[in-house]
């Protein structure tokens, strides 16, 4: 797609010369939410870390509007509009909500009005230290801080980590609204498959470091068995493992 904001071309990357992801081809358009799905250890977090510059590719390219980011540092990528919300949320527990929305990385400026627009509840918590917030409020703050940077590309790694599905159900629609209204491209890693596919436009499934399935989110939602098989690899013969993955997805849907 020539209009892709982010494009990964035959991307291979990993740690200590051991590849975790191999030959990844992936694109995200402006205003689009793309879900990156897969079992634990499939390479989802590594993919995000390569895009944000924290892990260097072994081969292949990361393109932002067609420009190769190979020689662009993580801080420079942030200034280009790439915002990464990691699993650990990246908050400073001694700072208040308001301070988080005022203190920006060098060379950047936060627009706190955007944060409060998308998360009005944070306005009521302005003077509360991050360490005193609930898990859901902390994740809200981490996400709001990234939105305040007015990103062109938003990378979200497991927003639901440690949170009840009902909390995630409130966060993910905000992500979709921000993408649609601000034209931001979003690459979303999420363990709650059905919640991710409710807000995503398209989805990719990683299995053992390779993309084994991609399609519109509606198609993936409607084809559960195909989704289950892709989690395990296209030619799995492990019926017990397939049943386990299917039960996890079904359990998530029931919880939601």
C-alpha positions as a Markdown table, in Angstrom:
| # | Residue | x | y | z |
|---|---|---|---|---|
| 1 | Unk | 0.0 | 0.0 | 0.0 |
| 2 | Unk | 1.7 | 3.2 | -1.2 |
| 3 | Unk | -0.2 | 5.3 | 1.4 |
| 4 | Unk | 1.2 | 3.3 | 4.4 |
| 5 | Unk | 2.6 | 5.4 | 7.2 |
| 6 | Unk | 4.5 | 2.5 | 8.6 |
| 7 | Unk | 5.9 | -0.4 | 6.5 |
| 8 | Unk | 8.0 | -3.3 | 7.6 |
| 9 | Unk | 9.8 | -5.0 | 4.7 |
| 10 | Unk | 11.2 | -8.5 | 5.1 |
| 11 | Unk | 12.2 | -7.6 | 8.7 |
| 12 | Unk | 14.3 | -10.0 | 10.7 |
| 13 | Unk | 15.4 | -9.2 | 14.2 |
| 14 | Unk | 16.2 | -10.6 | 17.6 |
| 15 | Unk | 18.8 | -10.7 | 20.4 |
| 16 | Unk | 22.4 | -12.0 | 20.6 |
| 17 | Unk | 22.3 | -13.0 | 17.0 |
| 18 | Unk | 19.3 | -15.2 | 17.5 |
| 19 | Unk | 16.3 | -14.2 | 15.3 |
| 20 | Unk | 13.0 | -13.8 | 17.1 |
| 21 | Unk | 11.0 | -12.4 | 14.1 |
| 22 | Unk | 11.7 | -13.4 | 10.5 |
| 23 | Unk | 10.8 | -11.8 | 7.2 |
| 24 | Unk | 8.0 | -9.7 | 8.6 |
| 25 | Unk | 5.9 | -7.8 | 6.1 |
| 26 | Unk | 3.4 | -5.4 | 7.7 |
| 27 | Unk | 1.8 | -2.0 | 6.9 |
| 28 | Unk | -0.3 | 0.5 | 8.8 |
| 29 | Unk | -2.1 | 3.5 | 7.2 |
| 30 | Unk | -2.8 | 6.9 | 8.8 |
| 31 | Unk | -6.0 | 6.7 | 10.8 |
| 32 | Unk | -5.9 | 2.9 | 10.9 |
| 33 | Unk | -5.7 | 0.5 | 13.9 |
| 34 | Unk | -3.8 | -2.7 | 13.2 |
| 35 | Unk | -3.8 | -5.5 | 15.7 |
| 36 | Unk | -0.7 | -7.7 | 16.0 |
| 37 | Unk | -1.7 | -11.0 | 17.6 |
| 38 | Unk | -0.1 | -14.2 | 18.6 |
| 39 | Unk | 0.8 | -16.5 | 21.5 |
| 40 | Unk | 3.4 | -15.5 | 24.1 |
| 41 | Unk | 6.9 | -15.6 | 22.7 |
| 42 | Unk | 5.7 | -15.1 | 19.1 |
| 43 | Unk | 7.7 | -11.9 | 18.6 |
| 44 | Unk | 5.1 | -9.2 | 19.0 |
| 45 | Unk | 7.0 | -7.1 | 21.6 |
| 46 | Unk | 10.2 | -7.5 | 19.6 |
| 47 | Unk | 8.4 | -6.1 | 16.5 |
| 48 | Unk | 7.3 | -3.0 | 18.4 |
| 49 | Unk | 10.8 | -2.5 | 19.8 |
| 50 | Unk | 12.4 | -2.7 | 16.3 |
| 51 | Unk | 9.9 | 0.0 | 15.1 |
| 52 | Unk | 10.7 | 2.3 | 18.0 |
| 53 | Unk | 14.5 | 1.7 | 17.5 |
| 54 | Unk | 15.2 | -0.2 | 20.7 |
| 55 | Unk | 16.2 | -3.3 | 18.8 |
| 56 | Unk | 18.2 | -3.2 | 15.6 |
| 57 | Unk | 17.1 | -5.3 | 12.6 |
| 58 | Unk | 19.3 | -8.1 | 11.4 |
| 59 | Unk | 17.9 | -7.6 | 7.9 |
| 60 | Unk | 15.0 | -5.8 | 6.3 |
| 61 | Unk | 13.7 | -2.3 | 6.7 |
| 62 | Unk | 11.5 | -0.1 | 8.8 |
| 63 | Unk | 10.0 | 2.6 | 6.7 |
| 64 | Unk | 8.1 | 5.7 | 7.9 |
| 65 | Unk | 6.3 | 7.3 | 5.0 |
| 66 | Unk | 8.8 | 5.6 | 2.7 |
| 67 | Unk | 11.9 | 6.8 | 4.6 |
| 68 | Unk | 14.2 | 4.1 | 5.9 |
| 69 | Unk | 14.8 | 4.5 | 9.7 |
| 70 | Unk | 17.9 | 2.4 | 9.8 |
| 71 | Unk | 20.2 | 5.3 | 10.9 |
| 72 | Unk | 17.5 | 7.1 | 13.1 |
| 73 | Unk | 18.0 | 6.8 | 16.8 |
| 74 | Unk | 15.1 | 6.0 | 19.2 |
| 75 | Unk | 15.0 | 9.6 | 20.4 |
| 76 | Unk | 15.0 | 10.9 | 16.9 |
| 77 | Unk | 12.2 | 8.5 | 16.0 |
| 78 | Unk | 10.2 | 9.9 | 18.9 |
| 79 | Unk | 10.7 | 13.4 | 17.5 |
| 80 | Unk | 9.4 | 12.1 | 14.2 |
| 81 | Unk | 6.1 | 11.2 | 15.8 |
| 82 | Unk | 6.6 | 7.6 | 16.9 |
| 83 | Unk | 5.1 | 7.1 | 20.4 |
| 84 | Unk | 5.6 | 3.7 | 22.2 |
| 85 | Unk | 3.6 | 2.7 | 25.3 |
| 86 | Unk | 5.6 | -0.3 | 26.6 |
| 87 | Unk | 4.3 | -3.1 | 28.9 |
| 88 | Unk | 5.7 | -1.5 | 32.0 |
| 89 | Unk | 3.8 | 1.8 | 31.3 |
| 90 | Unk | 6.9 | 3.9 | 31.8 |
| 91 | Unk | 5.6 | 6.1 | 34.6 |
| 92 | Unk | 7.3 | 7.9 | 37.4 |
| 93 | Unk | 5.5 | 7.0 | 40.6 |
| 94 | Unk | 6.6 | 10.1 | 42.5 |
| 95 | Unk | 5.2 | 12.6 | 39.9 |
| 96 | Unk | 1.6 | 13.7 | 39.8 |
| 97 | Unk | -0.7 | 13.2 | 36.8 |
| 98 | Unk | -0.3 | 16.9 | 35.9 |
| 99 | Unk | 3.5 | 16.7 | 36.0 |
| 100 | Unk | 3.5 | 13.7 | 33.7 |
| 101 | Unk | 1.6 | 15.7 | 31.2 |
| 102 | Unk | 3.9 | 18.7 | 31.4 |
| 103 | Unk | 7.3 | 17.0 | 31.5 |
| 104 | Unk | 8.3 | 16.0 | 27.9 |
| 105 | Unk | 11.3 | 14.3 | 26.5 |
| 106 | Unk | 14.0 | 16.7 | 25.2 |
| 107 | Unk | 12.9 | 18.3 | 21.9 |
| 108 | Unk | 9.2 | 17.5 | 22.4 |
| 109 | Unk | 6.2 | 19.3 | 23.7 |
| 110 | Unk | 3.2 | 17.8 | 25.3 |
| 111 | Unk | -0.4 | 19.1 | 24.7 |
| 112 | Unk | -2.1 | 18.3 | 28.0 |
| 113 | Unk | -5.4 | 19.5 | 26.6 |
| 114 | Unk | -5.5 | 16.5 | 24.3 |
| 115 | Unk | -4.8 | 14.1 | 27.2 |
| 116 | Unk | -7.7 | 15.6 | 29.2 |
| 117 | Unk | -10.0 | 15.6 | 26.1 |
| 118 | Unk | -9.7 | 11.9 | 25.6 |
| 119 | Unk | -9.4 | 11.0 | 29.3 |
| 120 | Unk | -11.5 | 13.5 | 31.3 |
| 121 | Unk | -11.1 | 11.5 | 34.4 |
| 122 | Unk | -7.5 | 12.4 | 34.6 |
| 123 | Unk | -8.5 | 16.1 | 35.1 |
| 124 | Unk | -10.0 | 15.0 | 38.4 |
| 125 | Unk | -6.7 | 13.3 | 39.3 |
| 126 | Unk | -4.3 | 16.1 | 38.3 |
| 127 | Unk | -2.6 | 16.4 | 41.7 |
| 128 | Unk | -2.5 | 12.7 | 42.5 |
| 129 | Unk | 0.9 | 10.9 | 42.3 |
| 130 | Unk | 1.1 | 8.1 | 39.8 |
| 131 | Unk | 2.1 | 5.6 | 42.5 |
| 132 | Unk | -1.3 | 6.2 | 44.1 |
| 133 | Unk | -3.4 | 5.5 | 41.0 |
| 134 | Unk | -5.1 | 2.3 | 40.4 |
| 135 | Unk | -3.7 | 0.0 | 37.7 |
| 136 | Unk | -6.4 | 1.2 | 35.2 |
| 137 | Unk | -5.7 | 4.8 | 36.0 |
| 138 | Unk | -2.0 | 4.3 | 35.5 |
| 139 | Unk | -2.5 | 2.7 | 32.1 |
| 140 | Unk | -4.9 | 5.6 | 31.3 |
| 141 | Unk | -2.1 | 8.1 | 32.2 |
| 142 | Unk | 0.5 | 6.2 | 30.2 |
| 143 | Unk | -1.7 | 6.2 | 27.1 |
| 144 | Unk | -2.8 | 9.9 | 27.7 |
| 145 | Unk | 0.8 | 11.0 | 27.9 |
| 146 | Unk | 1.5 | 9.4 | 24.5 |
| 147 | Unk | -1.6 | 11.0 | 23.0 |
| 148 | Unk | -0.4 | 14.4 | 24.3 |
| 149 | Unk | 2.6 | 14.0 | 22.1 |
| 150 | Unk | 0.3 | 14.1 | 19.1 |
| 151 | Unk | 1.9 | 11.1 | 17.5 |
| 152 | Unk | 1.8 | 10.1 | 13.9 |
| 153 | Unk | 2.4 | 6.5 | 14.8 |
| 154 | Unk | 1.3 | 4.9 | 18.2 |
| 155 | Unk | 2.8 | 1.6 | 19.3 |
| 156 | Unk | 0.8 | -0.1 | 22.1 |
| 157 | Unk | 2.2 | -3.1 | 23.9 |
| 158 | Unk | -0.4 | -5.1 | 26.0 |
| 159 | Unk | -2.5 | -2.3 | 27.4 |
| 160 | Unk | -4.5 | -5.0 | 29.2 |
| 161 | Unk | -1.5 | -6.3 | 31.2 |
| 162 | Unk | -2.7 | -6.8 | 34.8 |
| 163 | Unk | -6.1 | -5.2 | 34.1 |
| 164 | Unk | -9.6 | -6.5 | 34.2 |
| 165 | Unk | -11.2 | -6.8 | 30.7 |
| 166 | Unk | -13.9 | -4.2 | 31.7 |
| 167 | Unk | -11.1 | -1.7 | 32.1 |
| 168 | Unk | -9.6 | -2.6 | 28.7 |
| 169 | Unk | -13.0 | -2.2 | 27.2 |
| 170 | Unk | -12.9 | 1.5 | 28.2 |
| 171 | Unk | -9.3 | 2.1 | 27.0 |
| 172 | Unk | -9.3 | 0.5 | 23.5 |
| 173 | Unk | -12.3 | 2.5 | 22.0 |
| 174 | Unk | -10.4 | 5.7 | 23.0 |
| 175 | Unk | -7.5 | 4.4 | 20.9 |
| 176 | Unk | -9.7 | 3.9 | 17.9 |
| 177 | Unk | -11.3 | 7.3 | 18.3 |
| 178 | Unk | -7.9 | 9.0 | 18.5 |
| 179 | Unk | -6.7 | 7.2 | 15.4 |
| 180 | Unk | -9.9 | 8.1 | 13.4 |
| 181 | Unk | -10.1 | 11.7 | 14.6 |
| 182 | Unk | -6.4 | 12.6 | 14.5 |
| 183 | Unk | -5.2 | 10.4 | 11.6 |
| 184 | Unk | -2.8 | 8.5 | 13.8 |
| 185 | Unk | -1.6 | 5.1 | 12.7 |
| 186 | Unk | -1.8 | 2.6 | 15.5 |
| 187 | Unk | 0.0 | -0.8 | 15.8 |
| 188 | Unk | -1.6 | -2.6 | 18.8 |
| 189 | Unk | -0.3 | -5.7 | 20.6 |
| 190 | Unk | -3.0 | -7.1 | 22.8 |
| 191 | Unk | -3.6 | -10.5 | 24.6 |
| 192 | Unk | -7.3 | -10.1 | 24.6 |
| 193 | Unk | -7.9 | -11.2 | 21.0 |
| 194 | Unk | -11.6 | -10.4 | 20.8 |
| 195 | Unk | -11.2 | -6.9 | 22.3 |
| 196 | Unk | -8.4 | -6.1 | 19.9 |
| 197 | Unk | -10.4 | -7.2 | 16.9 |
| 198 | Unk | -13.4 | -5.1 | 18.0 |
| 199 | Unk | -11.4 | -1.9 | 17.6 |
| 200 | Unk | -8.9 | -2.9 | 14.9 |
| 201 | Unk | -9.4 | -2.4 | 11.2 |
| 202 | Unk | -7.0 | -5.2 | 10.3 |
| 203 | Unk | -5.0 | -7.8 | 12.0 |
| 204 | Unk | -1.8 | -9.8 | 11.6 |
| 205 | Unk | -1.1 | -13.1 | 13.5 |
| 206 | Unk | 2.5 | -14.0 | 14.4 |
| 207 | Unk | 3.4 | -17.6 | 15.1 |
| 208 | Unk | 7.0 | -18.6 | 15.9 |
| 209 | Unk | 8.3 | -15.3 | 14.6 |
| 210 | Unk | 6.5 | -15.3 | 11.3 |
| 211 | Unk | 3.3 | -13.7 | 10.1 |
| 212 | Unk | 1.0 | -16.6 | 9.2 |
| 213 | Unk | -2.3 | -14.8 | 8.8 |
| 214 | Unk | -3.5 | -11.4 | 7.9 |
| 215 | Unk | -6.9 | -10.0 | 7.1 |
| 216 | Unk | -9.6 | -7.5 | 7.9 |
| 217 | Unk | -10.6 | -7.6 | 11.6 |
| 218 | Unk | -14.2 | -8.6 | 10.8 |
| 219 | Unk | -12.9 | -11.6 | 8.8 |
| 220 | Unk | -10.7 | -12.7 | 11.6 |
| 221 | Unk | -13.5 | -12.4 | 14.2 |
| 222 | Unk | -15.8 | -14.5 | 12.0 |
| 223 | Unk | -13.2 | -17.3 | 11.5 |
| 224 | Unk | -12.3 | -18.5 | 14.9 |
| 225 | Unk | -10.9 | -21.8 | 13.8 |
| 226 | Unk | -8.6 | -20.2 | 11.3 |
| 227 | Unk | -7.4 | -17.8 | 14.0 |
| 228 | Unk | -6.8 | -20.7 | 16.4 |
| 229 | Unk | -4.8 | -22.7 | 13.8 |
| 230 | Unk | -2.7 | -19.6 | 13.0 |
| 231 | Unk | -1.7 | -19.1 | 16.6 |
| 232 | Unk | -0.1 | -22.6 | 16.6 |
| 233 | Unk | 1.3 | -22.6 | 13.1 |
| 234 | Unk | -0.5 | -23.3 | 9.9 |
| 235 | Unk | 0.0 | -27.1 | 10.0 |
| 236 | Unk | -0.3 | -28.0 | 13.6 |
| 237 | Unk | -1.3 | -31.5 | 14.5 |
| 238 | Unk | -1.6 | -30.8 | 18.2 |
| 239 | Unk | -5.3 | -31.1 | 18.9 |
| 240 | Unk | -4.9 | -30.5 | 22.6 |
| 241 | Unk | -3.0 | -27.3 | 22.0 |
| 242 | Unk | -5.6 | -26.2 | 19.5 |
| 243 | Unk | -8.4 | -26.9 | 22.0 |
| 244 | Unk | -6.5 | -24.9 | 24.7 |
| 245 | Unk | -6.1 | -21.8 | 22.4 |
| 246 | Unk | -9.7 | -22.0 | 21.4 |
| 247 | Unk | -10.8 | -22.2 | 25.0 |
| 248 | Unk | -8.7 | -19.1 | 25.9 |
| 249 | Unk | -10.3 | -17.1 | 23.1 |
| 250 | Unk | -13.8 | -18.3 | 24.1 |
| 251 | Unk | -13.1 | -17.4 | 27.7 |
| 252 | Unk | -12.0 | -13.9 | 26.7 |
| 253 | Unk | -15.3 | -13.4 | 24.8 |
| 254 | Unk | -17.3 | -14.6 | 27.8 |
| 255 | Unk | -15.4 | -12.3 | 30.1 |
| 256 | Unk | -16.0 | -9.4 | 27.8 |
